[in-house]
Amino acid sequence: MRSCEGFVPTTLDTRTGSSSHDEYDALRPDVRDPACNDLEGSERFYNRLGFSRPEGAKPQLGEPDTYRVLSNGKGGHLRLTDAVEGWLVPGRNPLGLHLRVEEVDDLAAEFARELAGKGPDDKRWGMYEFSLSDPDETLVRIGWPTRLRSR
């Protein structure tokens, strides 16, 4: 597990596909395009979060497959790209993203063995969320606004 030091957050509302930045990350770059050392492994990871690539979006056999647009079918999109060799160093990935989904508890159960810390809880910044790392150690926070959550 890695720490949050150097975390570069972006929030992607998976219902609308829109990004939002609060005061904490207003000056930081939009990181919805995580670079990947292992595109196949990353795509499988994000499939488990409800994102998939349409069959028609896959390249013809023999063509390069270095950029993938995944969708959750609710307007949310995530673009995965091959990392330049040596750019993503294991244990030193400073990138992160935040997915807003109502199904926080369901996803926490799906990823129970991979959670970075304990399961979801209400944070002081008004989110009910949990964290985990993708295959390239991009910090992925999954949450929903506490005030919108039905208990």
C-alpha positions as CSV (number, residue, x, y, z in Angstrom):
1,M,0.0,0.0,0.0
2,R,1.2,3.5,-0.8
3,S,0.6,6.7,1.1
4,C,-1.4,9.6,-0.3
5,E,1.7,11.9,-0.4
6,G,1.9,13.5,-3.8
7,F,-1.7,12.4,-4.7
8,V,-3.0,14.3,-7.7
9,P,-6.8,14.0,-7.4
10,T,-9.6,14.5,-9.9
11,T,-13.2,13.6,-9.3
12,L,-15.1,11.8,-12.0
13,D,-18.9,11.7,-11.4
14,T,-19.7,8.3,-13.0
15,R,-23.3,9.2,-13.5
16,T,-22.7,12.3,-15.6
17,G,-19.1,11.9,-16.8
18,S,-18.2,15.3,-15.5
19,S,-15.0,16.2,-13.6
20,S,-15.1,18.5,-10.7
21,H,-12.4,20.0,-8.6
22,D,-12.8,21.3,-5.1
23,E,-10.6,23.9,-3.4
24,Y,-8.0,21.2,-2.6
25,D,-7.4,20.2,-6.2
26,A,-8.5,23.3,-8.2
27,L,-5.0,24.0,-9.4
28,R,-4.1,20.4,-10.2
29,P,-4.3,18.7,-13.5
30,D,-7.2,16.6,-14.7
31,V,-6.1,13.0,-14.3
32,R,-8.7,10.8,-16.0
33,D,-6.2,9.4,-18.4
34,P,-4.1,7.1,-16.2
35,A,-1.0,5.9,-17.9
36,C,-0.5,2.1,-17.5
37,N,2.4,-0.3,-17.6
38,D,-0.1,-3.1,-18.1
39,L,-3.1,-2.1,-20.2
40,E,-4.7,-5.5,-20.0
41,G,-4.4,-5.6,-16.2
42,S,-5.7,-2.0,-15.8
43,E,-8.6,-2.7,-18.1
44,R,-9.6,-5.7,-16.1
45,F,-9.3,-3.7,-12.9
46,Y,-11.6,-0.9,-14.2
47,N,-14.0,-3.5,-15.6
48,R,-14.6,-4.5,-12.0
49,L,-15.5,-0.9,-11.3
50,G,-18.2,-1.0,-14.0
51,F,-16.1,0.5,-16.9
52,S,-15.8,-1.4,-20.2
53,R,-14.7,-1.0,-23.7
54,P,-17.3,-1.5,-26.5
55,E,-16.4,-4.3,-28.9
56,G,-16.5,-1.8,-31.8
57,A,-13.8,0.3,-30.1
58,K,-11.2,-2.5,-30.2
59,P,-8.6,-2.3,-33.0
60,Q,-8.4,-4.7,-35.8
61,L,-6.2,-7.8,-35.2
62,G,-2.5,-6.8,-35.6
63,E,-3.1,-3.0,-35.1
64,P,-1.7,-1.3,-32.0
65,D,-3.9,-1.2,-28.9
66,T,-2.2,1.4,-26.8
67,Y,-5.2,3.7,-26.0
68,R,-8.5,2.6,-24.6
69,V,-11.7,4.5,-23.8
70,L,-13.8,2.7,-21.2
71,S,-17.3,3.7,-20.3
72,N,-19.7,2.9,-17.5
73,G,-22.8,3.3,-19.6
74,K,-23.9,6.2,-17.4
75,G,-21.9,8.9,-19.1
76,G,-18.7,8.3,-17.2
77,H,-15.5,7.7,-19.3
78,L,-12.0,6.7,-18.4
79,R,-9.2,6.8,-20.9
80,L,-6.3,4.4,-20.4
81,T,-3.0,4.8,-22.3
82,D,0.3,3.0,-22.5
83,A,2.9,4.6,-20.3
84,V,6.2,5.6,-21.8
85,E,8.8,3.1,-20.8
86,G,10.3,4.0,-17.4
87,W,7.7,6.8,-16.7
88,L,5.7,4.8,-14.1
89,V,8.0,3.6,-11.4
90,P,6.4,1.0,-9.1
91,G,5.9,2.6,-5.6
92,R,6.3,6.1,-7.0
93,N,3.1,6.8,-8.9
94,P,1.9,10.3,-7.8
95,L,-1.4,10.1,-9.7
96,G,-4.9,9.5,-8.4
97,L,-8.6,9.8,-9.3
98,H,-11.9,9.8,-7.4
99,L,-14.9,8.0,-8.8
100,R,-18.3,9.1,-7.5
101,V,-20.7,6.2,-7.4
102,E,-23.7,5.5,-5.3
103,E,-22.7,1.8,-4.9
104,V,-19.8,2.4,-2.5
105,D,-20.6,-0.5,-0.2
106,D,-21.1,-2.9,-3.1
107,L,-17.7,-2.0,-4.6
108,A,-16.0,-2.1,-1.2
109,A,-17.2,-5.7,-0.9
110,E,-15.9,-6.5,-4.4
111,F,-12.5,-5.1,-3.6
112,A,-12.4,-6.1,0.1
113,R,-8.9,-7.8,-0.1
114,E,-7.4,-4.9,-2.0
115,L,-8.5,-1.9,0.1
116,A,-5.9,0.7,1.1
117,G,-6.9,0.8,4.8
118,K,-10.3,0.0,6.2
119,G,-13.6,0.0,4.3
120,P,-15.7,2.9,3.5
121,D,-16.5,5.6,6.1
122,D,-17.7,9.2,6.3
123,K,-14.8,11.6,5.8
124,R,-14.5,15.0,7.3
125,W,-14.7,16.5,3.8
126,G,-18.2,15.2,3.3
127,M,-17.6,12.0,1.4
128,Y,-18.5,8.4,2.2
129,E,-15.5,6.6,0.6
130,F,-12.7,4.1,0.5
131,S,-9.4,3.9,-1.3
132,L,-7.5,1.3,-3.2
133,S,-4.7,1.2,-5.8
134,D,-5.0,0.2,-9.4
135,P,-2.4,-2.2,-11.0
136,D,0.0,0.7,-11.6
137,E,-0.6,2.1,-8.0
138,T,-2.7,5.0,-9.1
139,L,-4.7,5.9,-6.0
140,V,-8.4,5.3,-6.7
141,R,-10.9,6.8,-4.2
142,I,-14.4,5.6,-4.6
143,G,-17.2,7.5,-2.8
144,W,-20.4,9.3,-2.7
145,P,-21.4,12.6,-0.9
146,T,-22.4,11.8,2.7
147,R,-25.3,14.2,2.5
148,L,-26.8,12.3,-0.5
149,R,-26.3,8.9,0.9
150,S,-29.4,6.9,2.1
151,R,-28.5,5.0,5.3
